[in-house]
Amino acid sequence: MKHYDLIILGAGASGLMCAAQLRQNSSLSVGIIEGNNRPALKLKASGGGKCNLTNVEVDESHYLGDETLVKSALAVFTQRQLLDYFRDGGLRPVIRKERYYFCPKSSDEVISILIGKANGCDLLLGHKILSVEGKSPFVITTDKGKFSAKNVVVATGGASYKELGASDIGLRIAQSYGIKTVPFSPALVGLTLQPKEFWMKELSGISFPARIHVAGKSLDEDLLFAHRGISGLVVLSASLYWHRGEIVIDFVPDFDLNTLKYEKKSISTAIPLPKRFMKAFLDAVGLEDKACNRLNADEWEKLLRIRNYAMAPSGTFGLSKAEACRGGVACEEINPSTMESTKIDGLYFIGETVDVTGELGGYNFQWAFSSAVMCASSITL
Ligand SMILES: Cc1cc2nc3c(=O)[nH]c(=O)nc-3n(C[C@H](O)[C@H](O)[C@H](O)COP(=O)(O)OP(=O)(O)OC[C@H]3O[C@@H](n4cnc5c(N)ncnc54)[C@H](O)[C@@H]3O)c2cc1C
C-alpha cells in the first residue's frame, strides 16, 4: 500500500489548488485521487466553458454558510490575490457585465495553470474513492486499491452534475467519522411553477433583466423563461436563498411606471418589454391592453403587479441541473482557521463539500480556492 504525507480526495477546483499550494510551499509527498480519467471536469464545463473565476465584489454577504468561516477563508486568499495568482500563471481574466471575471479563451487555461503548479504530486486518475478509515494514518480505499496517508483533505465537491463525476462521498466520509453533515440539495438552479403560473411556460426563450426579492435579499440580473419554469442568472441566484414560499419578481426594475399616467399609448406598447411577455402578463392579471391614461384605480392595481409579482415556485429543476449544492459538512465541525475537522486531527474538508454556497457570479470558485489556500497554508506551517 503506497503511503503519502497527505492525500487529497478529488482533483477539482479546490483539490488542485490545495495540491498546487502544497507543492509550492512544502516538500510533503502528496497524492491526489480522482474518479474521472481527467481532472477538474466541472471547472472545465463552468461558465459556459470559460469559467467565471471570481467577482468584482466579494465578501461573506454573497454566501450561505457560517460567516466566520467564510470571512476567514476569503481574507486568507482574497479576490485580488486570486486574480494575481492566475495572472502570474499567464491568464488575462476579462470582466463581463462590469462584475464577473472570466477566462478570455477557455477554462482549460485555469486547469493547466493549477496542474502546472501541482507538478510533482501523484495524480491518480480513474480511482473511485469508496471509503476512508482509521486516523493518522488514514486508509483510503478506491476501486483500484488502497492508499495510506498521515493527513487527508476531502475535496470531492457537491453532488450536482453526476455526469461530471460528482458524488456525495465527502458527506459519507464525514458521517463515517461521526462528523455532522447537512444533506446536499440543489442550489443555483431553475425554479418550477405552480399551475397558476403556467402562463410563463408559453414564453420559453424570452429573457430580460429583472429583480427578484427573496428571503430579505434583492437580486438583479437576467430572467429567462424556460419550458420547465423560470431560469436565468437572477433565478439561479435567488434559488440559493429560496426554500419554500413566495418570491417577488419585479419585471421592470429600471422603468418608472409613473411615466405611464398620462401616456396615450397602449400598455404593451408603452412598457419596454417583449410584446409576447406583455400580452401573457396582461392575460394572467386579467387586464385589457388599453391606453395607459384610461386605466382606472382597479386596473392600476393590476398593472402594478408587474413591479411586485408574488409567486410560490413549486420546486427546482433538481440536482442534475444545479450549478451548486446547498449543504455539506456542517461549518461548526470545521476549524475556521485551518479547514481541519474539529473532531479528527489530520482530516480536512474544503470547497463545496463544506456547507458553504455562494451566489452565482464566481463566488463558488472563490470559495473553493480560498478554502484550499487556507487549508494548505495551515498544513505547511
Ligand atoms: C455547469 C456548471 C457551471 C458552473 N459554473 C461556475 C462558474 O462559472 N463560477 C463558479 O464560481 N462556480 C461555477 N460552478 C460551481 C463550481 O464548479 C463548483 O462550486 C466548484 O467546482 C467546487 O469545487 P470543488 O473542488 O469543491 O469540487 P469539484 O470541482 O466538483 O471537484 C470535486 C472532484 O472530486 C471528484 N470526485 C467526486 N466524488 C468522487 C469519488 N467518489 N471518487 C473519486 N473522485 C470523486 C470529482 O470528479 C471532481 O473532480 C459551476 C458548476 C456547474 C455544474
The ligand as an SDF file (V2000), in Angstrom:
LIG
                    3D

 53 58  0  0  0  0  0  0  0  0999 V2000
  -22.3180   23.5800  -15.1790 C   0  0  0  0  0  0  0  0  0  0  0  0
  -21.6350   24.2920  -14.0230 C   0  0  0  0  0  0  0  0  0  0  0  0
  -21.1360   25.5660  -14.2010 C   0  0  0  0  0  0  0  0  0  0  0  0
  -20.5300   26.2500  -13.1390 C   0  0  0  0  0  0  0  0  0  0  0  0
  -20.0050   27.4910  -13.3600 N   0  0  0  0  0  0  0  0  0  0  0  0
  -19.4060   28.1430  -12.3350 C   0  0  0  0  0  0  0  0  0  0  0  0
  -18.7750   29.3970  -12.5460 C   0  0  0  0  0  0  0  0  0  0  0  0
  -18.6690   29.8860  -13.6940 O   0  0  0  0  0  0  0  0  0  0  0  0
  -18.2490   30.0490  -11.4680 N   0  0  0  0  0  0  0  0  0  0  0  0
  -18.2800   29.4990  -10.2000 C   0  0  0  0  0  0  0  0  0  0  0  0
  -17.7800   30.1220   -9.2610 O   0  0  0  0  0  0  0  0  0  0  0  0
  -18.8100   28.2760   -9.9920 N   0  0  0  0  0  0  0  0  0  0  0  0
  -19.3610   27.5870  -11.0240 C   0  0  0  0  0  0  0  0  0  0  0  0
  -19.8690   26.3440  -10.8020 N   0  0  0  0  0  0  0  0  0  0  0  0
  -19.7190   25.7430   -9.4620 C   0  0  0  0  0  0  0  0  0  0  0  0
  -18.2750   25.2120   -9.3030 C   0  0  0  0  0  0  0  0  0  0  0  0
  -17.9470   24.4100  -10.4200 O   0  0  0  0  0  0  0  0  0  0  0  0
  -18.1100   24.3950   -8.0290 C   0  0  0  0  0  0  0  0  0  0  0  0
  -18.6120   25.0990   -6.9240 O   0  0  0  0  0  0  0  0  0  0  0  0
  -16.6270   24.0690   -7.7990 C   0  0  0  0  0  0  0  0  0  0  0  0
  -16.1360   23.2820   -8.8610 O   0  0  0  0  0  0  0  0  0  0  0  0
  -16.4440   23.3440   -6.4940 C   0  0  0  0  0  0  0  0  0  0  0  0
  -15.0970   22.9780   -6.3850 O   0  0  0  0  0  0  0  0  0  0  0  0
  -14.7240   21.6670   -5.5460 P   0  0  0  0  0  0  0  0  0  0  0  0
  -13.2730   21.4830   -5.6730 O   0  0  0  0  0  0  0  0  0  0  0  0
  -15.3260   21.7370   -4.2120 O   0  0  0  0  0  0  0  0  0  0  0  0
  -15.4990   20.4890   -6.3030 O   0  0  0  0  0  0  0  0  0  0  0  0
  -15.3000   19.9740   -7.8070 P   0  0  0  0  0  0  0  0  0  0  0  0
  -14.6640   20.9950   -8.6470 O   0  0  0  0  0  0  0  0  0  0  0  0
  -16.6280   19.4350   -8.2030 O   0  0  0  0  0  0  0  0  0  0  0  0
  -14.2520   18.7670   -7.6440 O   0  0  0  0  0  0  0  0  0  0  0  0
  -14.5870   17.5860   -6.9650 C   0  0  0  0  0  0  0  0  0  0  0  0
  -13.8110   16.4530   -7.6070 C   0  0  0  0  0  0  0  0  0  0  0  0
  -13.9820   15.2620   -6.8420 O   0  0  0  0  0  0  0  0  0  0  0  0
  -14.1990   14.1810   -7.7140 C   0  0  0  0  0  0  0  0  0  0  0  0
  -14.9810   13.1490   -7.0330 N   0  0  0  0  0  0  0  0  0  0  0  0
  -16.2320   13.2450   -6.5010 C   0  0  0  0  0  0  0  0  0  0  0  0
  -16.6060   12.0670   -5.9860 N   0  0  0  0  0  0  0  0  0  0  0  0
  -15.5700   11.1980   -6.1680 C   0  0  0  0  0  0  0  0  0  0  0  0
  -15.3540    9.8240   -5.8270 C   0  0  0  0  0  0  0  0  0  0  0  0
  -16.2670    9.0790   -5.1930 N   0  0  0  0  0  0  0  0  0  0  0  0
  -14.1600    9.2730   -6.1920 N   0  0  0  0  0  0  0  0  0  0  0  0
  -13.2010    9.9820   -6.8410 C   0  0  0  0  0  0  0  0  0  0  0  0
  -13.3560   11.2870   -7.1770 N   0  0  0  0  0  0  0  0  0  0  0  0
  -14.5340   11.8880   -6.8340 C   0  0  0  0  0  0  0  0  0  0  0  0
  -14.9730   14.7860   -8.8780 C   0  0  0  0  0  0  0  0  0  0  0  0
  -14.8620   14.0180  -10.0550 O   0  0  0  0  0  0  0  0  0  0  0  0
  -14.3130   16.1530   -9.0070 C   0  0  0  0  0  0  0  0  0  0  0  0
  -13.2510   16.1430   -9.9320 O   0  0  0  0  0  0  0  0  0  0  0  0
  -20.4580   25.6320  -11.8550 C   0  0  0  0  0  0  0  0  0  0  0  0
  -20.9610   24.3460  -11.6870 C   0  0  0  0  0  0  0  0  0  0  0  0
  -21.5440   23.6740  -12.7520 C   0  0  0  0  0  0  0  0  0  0  0  0
  -22.0790   22.2860  -12.5350 C   0  0  0  0  0  0  0  0  0  0  0  0
  1  2  1  0
  2  3  1  0
  2 52  2  0
  3  4  2  0
  4  5  1  0
  4 50  1  0
  5  6  2  0
  6  7  1  0
  6 13  1  0
  7  8  2  0
  7  9  1  0
  9 10  1  0
 10 11  2  0
 10 12  1  0
 12 13  2  0
 13 14  1  0
 14 15  1  0
 14 50  1  0
 15 16  1  0
 16 17  1  0
 16 18  1  0
 18 19  1  0
 18 20  1  0
 20 21  1  0
 20 22  1  0
 22 23  1  0
 23 24  1  0
 24 25  2  0
 24 26  1  0
 24 27  1  0
 27 28  1  0
 28 29  2  0
 28 30  1  0
 28 31  1  0
 31 32  1  0
 32 33  1  0
 33 34  1  0
 33 48  1  0
 34 35  1  0
 35 36  1  0
 35 46  1  0
 36 37  1  0
 36 45  1  0
 37 38  2  0
 38 39  1  0
 39 40  1  0
 39 45  2  0
 40 41  1  0
 40 42  2  0
 42 43  1  0
 43 44  2  0
 44 45  1  0
 46 47  1  0
 46 48  1  0
 48 49  1  0
 50 51  2  0
 51 52  1  0
 52 53  1  0
M  END
$$$$
